[in-house]
Amino acid sequence: MQHSVLSPIGTTAAQHADRIGFAQLTRQAFEGVDLHLLRDHLVAKISEGAAHAGEGLDLSLIVQLLGDKQAGLAIQAEVLTFHRLFRAPCAVEKPRVRVLALAAAIDMGGNTPIEFLLEESDIELLTLYVVDGVGLPETLPDHDVAIVVASDSEECREALALIEKAAPHWPRPLLNRPDFIGNLDRDKLYRLLTGVAGLDIPATVHATRAQLSDLSQRRINCEDIAGELHFPMIARPRGSHAGVGLAKLDDASVLAAYLADREEQDFFVACFVDYVSPDGFYRKYRLAMVDGKPYACHMAIADRWDIWYLNAYMAFSEEKRAEEAIFMLDFDQAFAARHKSALDEMSRRVGLDYFIVDCAENQNRELLVFEADNTAVVHNMDSPVVFPYKPRQMRKIFAAFTAMLSRHAKAGEGSAT
């Protein structure tokens, strides 16, 4: 039964389906395990009518990891028609805290990968999928603290709206409130963070294909789209991630060629900021903001502006890894201290209990913010032989995250049941 948002929400022991889970399956794929055998085993169980809902959701993820996103989403949609509550493996038999993650029915990258943050902890994770047209159950599964893990993407908007309506009546502490998640879209984030002292965020606006086509044909100027916009600019399809469709456009002719290769109708465009270091390399950082405090996730170094960790080839450069190790070791006294005022104000304005920031330093050594979201992957899967400095740093982030959950759970003790 769907919940009425005008009445208090109760909790009860609810039937969940156990699953292998996101963290374990993604780790297997990352380490090169052939998932075809497990896929075939689960398909056979489903064909025999012997599979449970958790195995169906695992199959959905495996199919996506093997490269068939649409088939994986179709399996997920079918599973969620009859079951929406799932439990991930817990490291202990009697968990100290029970966390309820509120997820949207989206592809594997559309919800916070919270399982990685809770690996080897004494916290139990239940994930409740908030499905369009169905909404929240009348009685929630019992939990000590809840956290919204759905992203700010278009596919999650209805789920976020349903959670937001129920939020005032939530029976336990509710973290990462959905109204704050909605501010992470690139153009909204730009408006939110403009004017923060010591922080540089490129002017970012939504532009339609028709507008960009007119600009490429010189029928309009950059200022006609937004007063702050100018060439060179960065363009990407709206809703894209991981560099898909990302390009630097130096002038109208380059924009025309870009549009000729793209089919999308909506884009984000942003002024290009050249953040190259004096040595000719670009350095891009990923930070985790946990309970208002920044933590270093990684540092990517490359001779190209369009950089993310994979195309920086950090595993192949001992010199780059040595610099990243120092970045992590000295982070609190160096990078975080240098940008403390900007990071504190950004955290205050964003308002989320947990989120990720991809950033750099501009040539004035100000904090240059590219993106903030709540779904970027923070993991401990990298080889400890190649990256011996990473496990300790990742455990530090995980400890901060679990401490945050525990603090809120304790504050919520005695709430109405």
N, C-alpha and C positions, 0 to 999 in steps of 0.2 A: 504494500500500500504506500502511495506517495505521501510525503509529509506536508502538512499545512504549515506555511512559514509564519503564521500568526500565533501558533501555540508553542509551549515549551517542548523540547525534544528529550525523550527519555533514552536510557541505554539498557541493553540486555545482552546476555550471552547469546551470540549469534553463530550460526553454522558457517564455517569458512571452509574453503578448499585449499589444501596444501599444494605447493608447487615447488619446482626446483628453483625458480626465480631468476630475475634479471641479472643479478651479479654473477651467479655461478655459470649461467649459460653464456653470458658475454665474455667472462674470463676464459671459458673453454674455446670460444671462437677466437679470442685475442691470442691464445697460446697455440693456435693451429690445429685444435682437435677437429676431426671430421664429424660434423653434426648430422650428416646424412643418415647414419645408422640409428641415432636416436629419433630423428624425424620419422624414419620408416617404421620404427617400433611403435611410436605413438599413433601414427596413421593406422597401423594394423589394429591397435587396441580400439580406436574409434570405430573402425569398420566392424569389429566384433561386438560393439556396444559395451565394451568393458572399461572405457576410459572415464575418468571423472573430470570435473570442470577445471581443476588446476592443471591437469595434463593438457587439456585443450588450450589453455592460455599459454602454457610453455611451448606447445606446438606453434602457436601464432608467432611467438618471438623467434623460435628457431627458423621458421620459414623467412621471416624478415632478415635475420642474420645471414641467411643463405642467399639473400638478394632479391627475393620476391615480395616486395612491400605490399602490393595490392592483395595477393593471396593471403598473406599473413593478417592483414586487416580484416579480410572477409571471415577468416577463422575466428578472430577476436570478436567480431560483431555477433557471430552466431553463438559463441560461448556466453557473451554478456546478455543475451536475451533470456537466459535461464539462471545465471549465477553471476554475482558482482562483488563478492567478498572473498579475498584470497590472503593466505598467510605465507610469508617467506620463511625460510629456515632460520632458526634462532640458535645461537651458540650455547645457550644454557637451557636446562630443563624447566627451571622456574624463573621466568623473566622478572626483572626488577621494575621495569616500566613497560606499559603497553601503548604503542603509538598507532594511531589510525591515520593513514595517508589517504587523502582525497584526490583521486586521479580522474582524468578524462579519457574517453575512448578515442585514442589517437595513436599514431605510430610510435615505435619504441623510443624515439628521441623527444617525444612531446611532453613527458612528465619528468619531474626531478628523479634522477636515478638514486633514490634514497637508500636502496639496499647496499650500495658501496659504502655509504657513510656509517652504516650500522653493522658491517661485517665484524664478526668476532666480539660483538658487544653483548651485554646482558639485557638488551631491549628487544621486545617482540614487535614485529611489524605486521600489521594488517593493512591491506590496501582495499579501499572501497571505490569502485568505479561509479562515477556519477554520469549516467547515460542520458543523452538528450531524449526528451519525451517521457522519461521515467522518473528522474529526479532522485531525491534522497528517500531512504526508507522512513517509515513513521517512527520506528524505534532503531536507534543506532547501535552497532556492536559496542560492547563495553570497552572503554579505553581510558587512559590517564591523560593523554594529550593528543591533539589532532594537528595535522599540518597539511596545508593545501600544496599539492605537487603538480597540479595542472599548470600549463604554461600560458603565456599571453597570446598565443596564436589564435587565429580566427576559429579553428576547429574546437577550441576550448571555451569559447565565449559563453555558450549556454550553460555549460557545467559551472563556470565561475559565477555566473549570475545566480544560479540556483543555490550555490553555497553562500554567496553574499546575502541573499534574502534570509537564509537560515542562521547566519552568523550571530545575530543579536541574542538568539535563544540557545546557543550551543552550550551543552552541559559541562564541557571541560574546556581548558585553555585551547584556543585555536590559533596556530601560528601561520605566518605567511598569508595574511588576509587577502582575499581575492581582489578587493578594490585596489590594493597596492600593486598586485601582480599586473593589473591592467595598465599601469604606468610604464612598463618596461618596453613597450613597442618603441622602435628607434626614434620616431619623431616626437613621441610623448616624453621620452627620456631626455632628449635634447632640451625641450622646453622646461622640464623639471630641474635640470642641472645648470642651466644657463645662469651665469652670475655668481657661481661659487668661486670664492677667492682661491687662486692657485690651481684651478681645474680648467682644462681646455676640452671642450666637446664640440666637434665639427657641426655646423649648421646642417641639420638633417630634416628633410621634408618628404612627404608623399607626393609623387608625380604620376600622372596617368600617361599611358602610351601616347595619347593624342597630344598632350602637352610637350612631351619629349620629342615627338615627331615634328611639331611646329618649331621647337627650338633647333632641331637639327637642320631644318630648312630655312632657318634664320627669319621665320615669320614672327617670332617673339624673342625676347631676351631672357637671360637667367633671372633677372629681377622680376619678370612677370610671373614666374613660378613662386619665387620667394625672394624677399629683399636681401637676404644674407647669402644667396646662392651665387656661385661664379665658377668658371672654368679655372683650373682643372677640377673635376669633380669625380666622386666615386658613385657608381650605380650598382644596384643589385635588385633582383625581383623581390617584391614584397613577400615576406614569409619564408624566404630562403635562408639557409644557414650553411656553415662550413665552407664558405667561399663559392657556393654554387651561383653562377651568373654574375660574380663580382668582377668589376672592371674599372680601370681608371680612364676617364674621358678627358682628353686635353683640349678638344675643341669640337665644334659642331659636326665636322666631317667624321671624326672618330665616333661620335654619338650616333650618326646615321648608320655607320657600319655595325655598331653594337646592336641597334634595333633590328637590323636586317637578319641578325643571327638569333634573335630572341622572339618568343611567341607571347610572353606574358603581357598583361594589360596594365599592371600596377607595379610601381617601382619605388624604392627609396633612393634618393640622391643626397649626397653630402659633399661639402667642400673637402677637397683633398688637403691633408696636412702632412708635409714632408717631415717625418720624425727620424730621419737617418742620423746615426751617431757620427761623431768626427772620424771614426775609423772606417766609415763606409758601410757599416752593418746596421740593420734594423733590429731592435729588441722589443719584443712584445711579451707582456706579463699576464698571467691569469691569477686573480686573487679570489679567495673565498671570504665573504663577509659573514661572520658567524656571531650573532648576538652583538652586533655593532663593532666587532674587532676584525681587522684584516689578517689573512693568512696567505702565505705564498703557496700557489699550486704548481706553477711551472714558469719557466722563462725560455722563450724561443728566440734564437739568434739566426738571422739569415741576411743575405745580400739582396733581398727583395722586400718591397713594402707590403705585399699581399701575403702575409706570413701567418701561419698557424703551426702548431707543434709538429705535425707530421711532415710538412714540407720544409721544416728547418733542419731535418735529418740530424737531430741532436745525438742519436745513438752512434753516429759515424764520426763524431768529432770529440776527442778527449778534451781539447781546449775549450769548446763550447760547454761541455758538461762541467768542467772545472769552474767556469764562470757562473753557471747555474747553481752549483753547490754553494759557492760563496754568497750568491744572492739569497739563497734560502737560509744559510747560517747567520748572516748579518741582517736579515730582513727587518726585525723589530727595531734595531738600532740605526738602520740605514734607510731603506726605501720607505718603510712605514712611518718612521720618525720624520723623514723629509716631507712626506705628504699627509701628515696627521690631520691637519686642519681640514684639508680638502676631503679626505676619506671620512672623517667624522661627519662633516656636513652632508656629503653624499649619502651616507648611511641614514642620517636623520631624514633627509628628503625622500629617499626611496621607501623607507619605513618597513622593510621586510626583515624578518628575523634571520633569514638565510638567503643569500644570493651570490652570484658569481659576477666578477668584473673582468673584462678583457681590456687592457690598457697599455700605455707606453709612457714615455716622457717626451714632450716636445722639445724643440731646440732651446727653449728658455727653462728647461727642466721642470716645467709644470706637469701635473698629472694629466695625461691625454687619454680620455675615456672613449673607447670605441663602442662598447656594448655592455649591457648588464642584463642578466637573465637568471632564472631560478632552475634551469634544466641542464646546464652544461655538466659534463661528466667530470667528477673528481674521483679518482680511483687509485688503487695501490697495485696495479697490474704490471708495471714496468719491471724489468729484470733487476733484481738487487745486485747482480754481478756488474751490469753495465751502469746502473744508476744507484750506487750504494748509499747515497745521501737521501734518496727519496722515501724509503719506508718510514723512517723516523718522522719526516715532515708530514707525510700523509696521516700517520697515526696521531699526530698533534692536531690536525684538522678534525679527524674523526672524534677524538676525545673532547674537543671543544663543542662539536655538534651534539654528542650524547649528553654532555654536561648541560647544554642549553635545554634539551628536552627534559632532563631530570629536574632542572630548576623550575620549569613551567609546570611539570607534573606535580611537584611538591606544592607549588603555589595553588594548584587547583584542587588539592585534597579537601574533602568536605563539601565539594560542589554537589548540587542536586543530582540525584540519580534517576 
